Amino acid sequence: MCGRYASTRAKQELLEEFEVELDGAADDELRPDYNIAPTKPVYAVLSRVPGSGPEGRPVRQLRVVRWGLVPAWAKDPSIGSKMINARVETVAEKPSFRAAFAKRRCLLPADGYYEWAVREETGKGGKPGKQPYFIQPADGGIMAMAGLYEFWRDRGRPEDDPRAWLVTCTIITTSAEDELGAIHDRMPMLIERDRWTEWLDPGVPDAREFLVPAGSLGLKAYPVSTAVNSVRNNGPELVEPVSEGRGDGRALL
């Protein structure tokens, strides 16, 4: 699964990198986050047809959404904490995701993501220890993770109340191969730049051609401090390399 990632690029950089036409996050700029966890607000790139859009075509936009997808039919938004990932093998059929997969696909920009590998030596209590790794593009570029987004309506609030609508997202995961598979058997599904437009297009109802196992796609992985284990820790220190097995970095509170 993918349960933590980092996204620290300035909004203006994302607007330019993803060739965004509409800044839907104009009043909601996020700070750099080196330890994004479920239920946090994140940037998402998506294409929608605005009410006054030119000739009714989809317009690429940047939005702030909450990580953890809440299906439109959910009675309670708390279900989102269990919907942070959608498996590529079942995303097109699973009731929680199939509607969003058909027409609400997005890209989630990231510097990289974290994954934990089980160490041979045991940790506290005799349990196997876990070494966190940071996985990022080898060229230092922006990672475009495949995601889905959904709208949820709070029926207890008036429709004109800004808090009546909640926009949430999930990350699609696929099997990890090559060296990454030795760390963890799952990884985010990544969309290459030349396929961004097609992936985002809500007019493409069947995107199953994208659902293929991915290789490492030019990614590199290295061990980082176990300080990332706590969501209270946040800063560039979290993505600094450490020696293998030495993950007990100083607290970053």
C-alpha positions as CSV (number, residue, x, y, z in Angstrom):
1,M,0.0,0.0,0.0
2,C,1.0,3.7,-0.1
3,G,0.3,5.2,3.3
4,R,2.8,8.2,3.4
5,Y,4.3,10.5,0.8
6,A,6.0,13.8,0.4
7,S,4.8,16.8,-1.7
8,T,6.8,19.9,-1.2
9,R,6.7,21.8,-4.5
10,A,5.4,25.3,-4.5
11,K,1.9,25.6,-6.1
12,Q,3.2,27.8,-8.9
13,E,5.6,25.1,-9.9
14,L,2.8,22.5,-10.0
15,L,0.6,24.8,-12.1
16,E,3.4,25.1,-14.6
17,E,4.6,21.5,-14.5
18,F,1.1,20.1,-15.1
19,E,0.1,22.8,-17.5
20,V,-2.9,23.7,-15.4
21,E,-5.5,26.0,-16.9
22,L,-7.5,26.8,-13.8
23,D,-6.2,27.4,-10.3
24,G,-8.9,25.9,-8.2
25,A,-6.7,26.2,-5.1
26,A,-6.3,30.0,-5.4
27,D,-7.5,30.6,-1.9
28,D,-6.1,27.4,-0.3
29,E,-2.3,27.1,-0.9
30,L,-0.7,24.2,1.0
31,R,2.6,24.3,2.8
32,P,5.4,21.9,1.9
33,D,4.7,18.6,3.5
34,Y,7.3,15.9,4.0
35,N,5.0,13.5,5.8
36,I,1.6,13.4,4.2
37,A,-0.7,10.9,6.0
38,P,-4.3,9.9,5.3
39,T,-7.0,12.5,5.9
40,K,-4.6,15.4,5.2
41,P,-5.3,17.9,2.5
42,V,-3.3,17.3,-0.7
43,Y,-3.0,18.8,-4.2
44,A,-4.8,17.0,-7.1
45,V,-4.7,17.7,-10.8
46,L,-7.9,16.9,-12.6
47,S,-10.0,17.8,-15.7
48,R,-13.6,18.9,-15.4
49,V,-16.1,20.7,-17.6
50,P,-16.9,23.9,-15.7
51,G,-20.4,25.4,-16.0
52,S,-19.0,28.2,-18.2
53,G,-16.2,26.3,-19.8
54,P,-15.2,27.1,-23.4
55,E,-17.3,24.9,-25.7
56,G,-17.9,22.5,-22.8
57,R,-14.5,21.0,-23.0
58,P,-12.7,19.6,-19.9
59,V,-10.4,22.1,-18.3
60,R,-7.3,21.0,-16.4
61,Q,-7.2,22.4,-12.9
62,L,-5.4,22.1,-9.6
63,R,-7.6,21.4,-6.5
64,V,-7.1,20.8,-2.8
65,V,-8.7,17.5,-1.8
66,R,-8.6,15.3,1.3
67,W,-6.7,12.0,1.1
68,G,-9.1,9.1,1.8
69,L,-11.9,8.6,-0.7
70,V,-15.5,9.0,0.6
71,P,-18.0,7.4,-1.9
72,A,-21.0,9.5,-2.8
73,W,-23.3,6.9,-1.2
74,A,-21.4,6.8,2.1
75,K,-23.5,7.7,5.2
76,D,-20.5,9.0,7.1
77,P,-17.2,10.5,5.8
78,S,-15.2,8.6,8.4
79,I,-15.1,5.7,5.9
80,G,-12.5,7.7,4.0
81,S,-9.7,6.7,6.4
82,K,-10.0,3.2,5.0
83,M,-10.1,4.2,1.4
84,I,-6.6,5.7,1.0
85,N,-5.6,3.1,-1.7
86,A,-7.5,1.4,-4.5
87,R,-5.9,-1.8,-5.9
88,V,-5.4,-1.7,-9.7
89,E,-6.7,-5.3,-9.9
90,T,-10.2,-4.4,-8.6
91,V,-10.6,-0.6,-9.0
92,A,-12.8,-0.9,-12.1
93,E,-15.3,-3.2,-10.4
94,K,-15.2,-2.4,-6.7
95,P,-18.4,-0.4,-5.7
96,S,-16.3,2.1,-3.7
97,F,-14.2,3.1,-6.7
98,R,-15.8,2.1,-10.0
99,A,-17.9,5.3,-10.5
100,A,-14.9,7.5,-9.9
101,F,-12.7,5.3,-12.1
102,A,-15.0,5.8,-15.0
103,K,-15.0,9.6,-15.0
104,R,-13.2,11.1,-12.0
105,R,-9.5,10.2,-12.4
106,C,-6.7,12.5,-11.2
107,L,-3.0,12.9,-10.7
108,L,-1.5,13.4,-7.3
109,P,1.8,15.2,-7.4
110,A,4.6,13.9,-5.2
111,D,8.3,14.2,-4.6
112,G,8.3,10.5,-3.6
113,Y,6.7,8.1,-1.2
114,Y,7.7,6.1,1.9
115,E,7.6,2.3,2.3
116,W,8.7,0.1,5.2
117,A,10.8,-3.1,4.8
118,V,11.0,-5.7,7.6
119,R,14.5,-6.0,9.0
120,E,16.0,-9.4,9.9
121,E,16.9,-8.2,13.4
122,T,14.2,-7.8,16.0
123,G,13.1,-4.6,17.5
124,K,11.4,-3.8,20.8
125,G,9.3,-6.6,22.3
126,G,11.1,-9.2,20.1
127,K,9.1,-8.1,17.0
128,P,10.9,-7.7,13.7
129,G,12.0,-4.1,13.2
130,K,11.0,-2.1,10.1
131,Q,13.3,0.2,8.1
132,P,11.6,3.1,6.2
133,Y,12.7,3.9,2.7
134,F,12.0,7.0,0.6
135,I,11.3,6.2,-3.0
136,Q,11.5,9.0,-5.6
137,P,12.3,9.6,-9.3
138,A,16.0,9.1,-9.9
139,D,16.2,12.4,-11.8
140,G,14.6,14.4,-9.0
141,G,11.5,15.1,-11.1
142,I,7.8,15.3,-9.9
143,M,6.0,12.0,-9.5
144,A,2.5,11.8,-10.9
145,M,0.6,9.2,-9.0
146,A,-2.7,7.8,-10.4
147,G,-5.6,8.7,-8.3
148,L,-9.4,9.0,-8.2
149,Y,-11.5,11.8,-6.7
150,E,-15.0,11.9,-5.4
151,F,-17.6,14.4,-4.1
152,W,-19.6,13.7,-0.9
153,R,-22.6,15.7,0.1
154,D,-23.3,16.4,3.8
155,R,-27.1,16.3,3.8
156,G,-27.1,18.0,7.2
157,R,-26.0,21.3,5.7
158,P,-27.6,23.7,3.3
159,E,-26.4,23.2,-0.3
160,D,-25.0,26.8,-0.4
161,D,-22.9,26.0,2.7
162,P,-19.2,25.7,1.6
163,R,-18.8,22.9,4.1
164,A,-21.7,20.9,2.5
165,W,-19.4,19.3,0.0
166,L,-16.3,17.2,0.7
167,V,-13.8,16.3,-2.1
168,T,-11.6,13.3,-1.4
169,C,-9.1,11.2,-3.2
170,T,-7.4,7.8,-3.2
171,I,-4.2,6.5,-4.7
172,I,-4.3,3.6,-7.1
173,T,-1.6,0.9,-6.3
174,T,-0.1,-1.8,-8.4
175,S,2.4,-4.6,-7.8
176,A,6.0,-3.6,-7.2
177,E,8.7,-5.3,-9.2
178,D,12.4,-5.2,-9.5
179,E,14.3,-3.8,-6.4
180,L,11.1,-2.0,-5.1
181,G,9.4,-5.3,-4.7
182,A,12.0,-6.4,-2.2
183,I,11.0,-3.5,0.0
184,H,7.2,-3.9,-0.4
185,D,5.0,-5.7,-2.8
186,R,2.9,-2.7,-3.7
187,M,3.6,0.7,-5.1
188,P,1.6,3.7,-6.4
189,M,0.6,3.4,-10.1
190,L,2.4,6.2,-12.0
191,I,1.2,7.9,-15.1
192,E,3.8,9.0,-17.6
193,R,3.6,12.6,-18.9
194,D,2.6,11.6,-22.5
195,R,-0.6,9.9,-21.1
196,W,-1.7,12.6,-18.6
197,T,-4.3,14.1,-20.9
198,E,-5.9,10.8,-21.7
199,W,-5.9,9.6,-18.1
200,L,-7.5,12.8,-16.9
201,D,-10.1,13.0,-19.7
202,P,-13.6,12.3,-18.2
203,G,-14.7,11.5,-21.7
204,V,-12.6,8.3,-21.7
205,P,-15.0,5.9,-19.8
206,D,-12.7,2.9,-20.1
207,A,-9.2,3.5,-18.8
208,R,-8.4,-0.1,-18.1
209,E,-5.6,0.0,-20.6
210,F,-3.7,2.0,-18.0
211,L,-4.0,-0.9,-15.5
212,V,-0.9,-2.8,-16.2
213,P,1.9,-3.8,-13.8
214,A,4.7,-1.2,-13.6
215,G,8.4,-1.6,-13.3
216,S,10.6,0.7,-11.2
217,L,10.1,3.4,-13.9
218,G,13.4,5.2,-13.1
219,L,12.8,5.3,-9.3
220,K,15.4,5.0,-6.6
221,A,15.0,4.0,-3.0
222,Y,17.2,4.7,0.0
223,P,16.8,4.2,3.8
224,V,15.6,7.2,5.9
225,S,15.1,7.9,9.6
226,T,12.3,6.2,11.6
227,A,11.3,9.7,12.6
228,V,8.9,9.5,9.6
229,N,6.9,6.8,11.6
230,S,5.3,9.6,13.6
231,V,2.9,12.0,11.7
232,R,4.0,14.7,14.2
233,N,7.4,14.9,12.5
234,N,7.7,17.0,9.4
235,G,10.6,18.5,7.7
236,P,13.4,17.9,5.0
237,E,15.3,15.8,7.5
238,L,12.8,13.0,6.9
239,V,14.0,12.5,3.3
240,E,17.7,12.6,4.1
241,P,19.5,9.2,3.6
242,V,20.7,7.3,6.6
243,S,22.9,4.2,6.9
244,E,21.0,0.9,6.5
245,G,19.6,-0.2,9.8
246,R,20.2,3.2,11.4
247,G,16.7,4.6,11.4
248,D,16.6,6.0,14.9
249,G,17.1,9.6,13.9
250,R,16.5,12.4,16.4
251,A,13.0,13.4,17.1
252,L,11.9,16.2,14.9
253,L,9.1,17.6,17.0
